[in-house]
């Protein structure tokens, strides 16, 4: 019964966040060992999907054609084949409670008006781990969230690898942002024991999608036509997959193969 208490809200939110991770590589099973990072006594766990809750501020500026975002995304439930394998703050399936969360900043552009669509132009983040339970609160009532909890360690970092997509729908005073994005996932070799499989030497792609309901969004005026959307626990999910080479990387690979074929052909002609 106690486990059901912890699972009910996260999985209800998961049903609301079924956004498609289009153009992303197929997710893989990943195994992490949080005790190797010294933030808990919990055992290793394997997952293929992460439920995320976002505490962030989105500033809409430039007449609605530009946005910037900053905040935190807490990794709340890890699941594999649809079943939960770890809930860090609930000490499930065993061990002391701990917190995994992302600190991030992002910018982008979008079409004017509502509804509008857009994409990201930059994104940088760090995956942080801390013992105990970290909380996120807008104590100043300005739409910006502050963190309270134990000191953190940086487990991984990443940056934008594709523009992704954004949308802004709803009505004035009740706007609903949504987004999907792919970023690099670069493990911190200083905590190699945390990354069981794939290991810390392998760079991955992190693909995430976020949708939000009006119950988690507060709108703040910033002067003129500018405004801020504050997301207090917005929903999302993420997966990890082998990094997909950029198009120019494929181009270089094909060029290299062509060069090898040319050299081999010339050598064959000389031998004849």
C-alpha positions in Angstrom: 0.0 0.0 0.0 2.8 2.4 0.8 4.4 1.8 -2.7 1.0 2.6 -4.3 1.1 6.0 -2.5 4.4 6.9 -4.2 3.4 5.6 -7.6 -0.1 7.1 -8.1 0.8 10.7 -8.8 3.9 10.1 -10.9 2.2 7.6 -13.2 -0.9 9.7 -13.5 1.4 12.5 -14.8 3.1 10.0 -17.1 -0.2 9.4 -18.9 -0.3 13.1 -19.6 3.2 13.3 -21.1 3.0 10.9 -24.0 4.6 13.3 -26.5 6.4 11.7 -29.4 10.2 11.7 -29.4 10.3 11.9 -33.2 13.6 11.5 -35.0 15.4 10.1 -32.0 17.3 6.8 -31.9 15.5 3.9 -30.2 15.9 4.1 -26.4 18.2 1.6 -24.8 18.3 -0.1 -21.4 20.6 1.9 -19.1 22.0 0.8 -15.7 23.1 3.3 -13.0 24.6 2.6 -9.6 23.8 5.6 -7.3 25.7 4.2 -4.4 28.9 4.4 -6.4 28.5 8.2 -6.4 28.2 8.3 -2.6 24.7 9.9 -2.5 22.8 6.8 -1.3 23.0 3.2 -0.2 20.6 2.2 -3.0 21.6 -0.7 -5.3 22.0 -0.4 -9.1 18.9 -0.2 -11.2 18.1 -0.5 -15.0 15.7 1.7 -16.9 14.5 2.7 -20.4 12.4 5.7 -19.5 12.5 8.6 -16.9 9.6 10.6 -15.6 10.6 14.2 -15.0 9.0 17.1 -13.1 10.1 20.6 -14.2 10.5 23.7 -12.1 11.3 26.4 -14.5 10.7 30.0 -15.8 10.1 30.7 -19.5 10.5 34.3 -20.4 8.6 35.2 -23.6 10.1 38.4 -25.2 10.5 40.2 -28.5 6.8 40.5 -29.1 6.5 36.8 -28.4 9.1 35.7 -31.0 11.9 34.8 -28.6 12.1 32.9 -25.4 14.7 32.0 -22.7 14.3 29.3 -20.1 16.0 28.4 -16.8 15.3 26.0 -14.1 15.4 22.5 -12.8 14.1 19.1 -13.9 13.8 16.5 -11.2 14.2 12.8 -12.3 11.4 11.3 -10.2 10.6 7.8 -11.5 12.7 5.4 -13.5 10.9 2.5 -15.3 11.8 -0.4 -17.5 9.3 -2.0 -19.8 6.6 0.1 -18.1 7.4 -1.0 -14.6 9.1 1.2 -12.0 12.6 0.3 -11.1 13.6 3.3 -9.0 12.0 6.2 -7.2 15.0 8.0 -5.6 13.2 10.3 -3.1 10.9 7.4 -2.0 13.9 5.1 -1.2 12.4 2.6 -3.7 13.4 -0.2 -4.2 15.8 0.1 -1.2 18.5 2.3 0.4 18.5 5.8 1.6 16.7 8.6 -0.1 18.5 10.7 -2.7 17.8 13.2 -5.5 18.8 13.3 -9.2 18.0 16.5 -11.0 19.0 18.6 -14.0 19.9 22.3 -13.9 19.5 23.9 -17.3 19.3 27.1 -19.4 17.9 27.4 -22.9 17.0 29.9 -25.6 15.0 29.8 -28.7 12.7 31.5 -31.2 9.1 31.0 -32.2 6.4 32.4 -34.4 4.4 35.4 -33.1 0.9 35.0 -31.7 -0.9 32.2 -30.1 -0.8 29.4 -31.0 2.8 29.5 -31.9 5.6 27.1 -32.8 9.3 27.3 -32.5 12.6 25.6 -31.8 15.6 25.8 -29.5 18.8 27.7 -30.4 20.8 26.8 -27.3 20.6 24.5 -24.3 23.1 23.6 -21.6 22.6 21.4 -18.6 24.2 19.5 -15.8 22.9 16.3 -14.2 23.3 16.7 -10.4 23.0 14.2 -7.6 22.6 14.9 -3.9 21.9 12.8 -0.8 18.5 13.3 0.8 15.5 15.1 -0.7 16.1 18.3 -2.7 13.1 20.8 -2.9 12.3 23.4 -5.5 10.3 26.5 -4.5 9.5 30.0 -5.8 10.1 31.7 -2.4 10.2 35.2 -3.9 6.9 34.8 -5.9 8.7 35.9 -9.1 8.4 32.8 -11.1 12.1 31.7 -10.5 12.8 28.6 -8.4 15.4 28.2 -5.7 16.9 24.9 -4.6 17.1 23.6 -1.0 19.0 20.5 -0.2 22.4 18.8 0.4 25.5 19.8 -1.7 25.5 18.3 -5.2 27.9 16.4 -7.4 27.9 16.8 -11.2 27.3 13.4 -12.8 26.9 14.4 -16.5 26.7 17.4 -18.7 25.1 18.1 -22.1 24.2 20.6 -24.8 21.8 21.0 -27.7 22.3 18.5 -30.5 19.1 19.3 -32.5 16.8 22.3 -32.6 13.8 20.2 -31.3 10.4 21.8 -31.3 8.2 24.0 -29.1 4.6 25.0 -29.1 2.5 27.6 -27.1 -1.2 27.1 -27.1 -4.1 28.1 -24.9 -5.7 31.5 -24.2 -4.2 34.7 -22.6 -3.7 34.0 -18.9 -3.8 30.3 -19.5 -1.0 29.5 -21.9 0.3 25.9 -22.3 3.9 25.4 -23.4 5.2 22.1 -24.7 8.6 21.0 -26.1 10.7 18.1 -27.4 14.4 18.2 -27.6 17.6 16.1 -28.1 20.8 16.9 -26.3 24.1 15.2 -25.8 24.7 13.3 -22.6 28.3 13.3 -21.5 29.1 11.3 -18.3 31.5 12.7 -15.8 34.5 10.2 -15.7 35.1 11.2 -12.1 32.0 9.1 -11.2 32.6 6.2 -13.6 31.2 3.7 -11.1 27.8 5.4 -11.4 27.5 4.6 -15.1 27.4 0.8 -15.2 26.1 0.3 -18.7 26.8 2.1 -21.0 30.0 3.1 -19.2 31.3 6.6 -18.6 33.3 6.6 -21.8 30.2 6.5 -24.0 28.5 9.7 -25.0 24.7 9.3 -25.5 21.7 11.2 -26.8 19.2 12.5 -24.2 15.7 12.9 -25.8 13.0 14.5 -23.8 9.4 15.7 -24.3 7.4 18.0 -22.0 3.7 18.9 -21.9 2.0 20.9 -19.2 -1.4 21.5 -17.7 -2.8 24.8 -16.6 -2.6 23.7 -12.9 1.2 23.9 -12.9 1.6 27.2 -14.8 1.6 30.8 -13.4 1.9 33.8 -15.7 3.9 36.9 -14.6 4.1 40.2 -16.5 7.6 41.5 -17.4 6.7 44.8 -18.8 5.3 45.7 -22.3 4.4 42.6 -24.2 6.9 40.4 -22.3 5.8 37.9 -19.8 7.1 34.9 -17.8 5.5 31.4 -17.5 6.4 29.6 -14.3 6.2 25.8 -14.4 5.8 24.4 -10.9 6.2 20.7 -11.5 5.5 20.4 -15.2 5.4 16.9 -16.6 7.8 15.2 -19.0 9.7 12.1 -19.8 13.2 11.3 -21.2 15.1 8.4 -22.7 18.8 7.7 -23.5 20.1 6.3 -26.8 23.4 5.9 -28.6 24.5 9.2 -30.0 23.5 9.7 -33.7 26.3 11.2 -35.8 25.7 14.7 -37.2 25.1 14.8 -41.0 28.5 16.3 -41.6 30.0 13.3 -39.7 28.3 11.0 -42.2 29.6 13.1 -45.0 33.2 12.7 -43.8 32.7 9.0 -43.3 31.4 8.5 -46.9 34.3 10.7 -48.2 36.8 8.5 -46.3 35.3 5.3 -47.6 35.4 6.8 -51.2 39.1 7.7 -50.7 39.9 4.2 -49.5 38.1 2.7 -52.5 40.0 4.9 -54.9 43.4 4.0 -53.4 42.5 0.3 -53.5 41.5 0.5 -57.1 44.7 2.3 -58.1 46.8 -0.3 -56.3 44.9 -3.0 -58.1 45.6 -1.4 -61.5 49.3 -1.1 -60.7 49.5 -4.7 -59.6 47.9 -5.8 -62.9 
